[in-house]
Amino acid sequence: MAVLNAIATLLVMITFLGIVWWAFSRGRADANREAAMLPFALPDEPVMNKKEGMNHE
């Protein structure tokens, strides 16, 4: 049973390190930079006038 736990732990660790390597690789730099700017690319919320905000129709 301990051997199975060791193998499973090793496979999960290798998978995790592979994902980290892929995420921070040079080929992903442009995609990461673009994704980092997505929250700032959204349009601002519209500003309501006081008269428009008071109208409940």
Secondary structure, 3 states (H helix, E strand, C coil): CHHHHHHHHHHHHHHHHHHHHHHCCHHHHHHHHHHHCHHHHCCCCCCCCHHHHHCCC
